[in-house]
Amino acid sequence: MELTWSEFERVEMRVGTILEVNDFPEARKPAYQLTVDFGSEIGIRKTSAQITLRYQKEDLISRQIVAVVNFPKKQIGKFMSECLVLGAVGESGDVILLAPDFKIKNGLRIG
């Protein structure tokens, strides 16, 4: 199914920096809880991500990522996810995070 250009423009993908990473033992599949800074316009958001196969918690701190910030919040167990981190899913189910090549300002829109 193809999207129209106006539909695509409604998806708000932004660059953010991971501030905090915690284990998420309540998740059905192994995941981390992330706190991400999207700059002054968007602010700080929390999310969970199934990225434990490829990433260690300490390697994620200060790493920039790309996320969708205008989806509705989603309840995951007792945790409220406020954005969706984007990544490519490999054949074994491991997720490779999408990220800018260079350090850039938090909150910049992907377009």
C-alpha positions in Angstrom: 0.0 0.0 0.0 1.4 3.3 -1.0 1.3 6.5 1.2 0.5 9.9 -0.2 3.1 12.5 0.3 0.9 14.4 2.7 0.5 11.2 4.8 4.3 10.8 4.9 4.8 14.4 6.0 2.5 13.7 9.0 5.1 11.2 10.4 7.3 13.2 12.6 10.8 11.5 12.8 13.3 13.4 15.0 16.8 12.9 16.2 17.3 12.4 19.9 20.1 11.5 22.3 19.7 8.6 24.7 20.2 9.8 28.3 19.3 6.7 30.3 18.9 3.0 29.7 17.3 0.5 32.1 16.5 -3.2 31.9 12.8 -3.9 31.2 12.2 -7.3 32.9 8.4 -7.1 32.5 8.6 -7.0 28.7 7.5 -10.1 26.9 10.6 -10.0 24.7 14.0 -8.8 26.0 14.0 -5.0 25.9 15.4 -1.8 27.4 13.6 1.2 28.7 15.1 4.4 27.2 15.0 8.0 28.2 15.7 10.2 25.1 16.3 13.9 24.8 14.7 15.4 21.7 15.7 19.0 22.4 13.7 22.0 23.8 10.8 21.8 21.3 9.9 18.1 21.9 11.6 17.5 25.3 12.5 14.3 27.0 10.5 11.1 26.1 10.5 7.5 27.3 10.2 4.4 25.2 11.2 0.8 25.2 13.2 -1.0 22.5 13.9 -4.6 21.8 17.6 -3.9 21.1 19.3 -6.2 23.7 20.7 -8.6 21.1 23.0 -6.1 19.6 23.5 -3.3 22.2 24.8 -3.2 25.8 23.2 -0.5 28.1 26.5 1.4 28.6 27.1 1.6 24.8 23.7 3.4 24.3 24.2 6.3 26.7 24.8 9.5 24.7 24.1 7.8 21.4 21.9 9.6 18.9 18.9 7.8 17.4 15.9 8.5 15.2 12.4 8.1 16.5 8.8 8.8 15.6 7.6 11.3 18.2 3.9 11.9 17.1 2.4 8.5 17.6 -0.1 8.2 20.5 1.4 7.0 23.8 1.3 3.2 24.2 1.0 1.3 27.5 3.4 -1.6 27.7 2.7 -3.3 31.0 3.3 -0.7 33.7 5.4 1.4 31.4 4.2 4.2 29.1 6.0 4.5 25.8 6.0 8.0 24.4 7.8 7.5 21.1 9.0 4.8 18.7 12.7 4.3 18.1 13.5 3.3 14.5 15.7 0.4 13.4 16.2 -2.2 10.8 15.2 -5.7 11.8 17.8 -8.4 10.9 17.0 -12.0 10.0 17.6 -13.2 13.5 15.3 -10.5 15.0 18.1 -8.2 16.1 17.4 -4.5 15.6 20.0 -2.2 14.2 19.3 1.4 15.3 18.9 4.2 12.7 21.1 7.1 13.5 22.8 10.2 12.0 26.4 9.8 10.8 27.4 12.9 12.6 26.5 14.5 16.0 23.7 16.9 15.3 21.2 19.0 17.3 18.6 17.1 19.2 15.1 17.5 17.8 16.1 18.0 14.1 13.4 16.5 11.9 14.0 13.8 9.4 12.5 14.5 6.1 
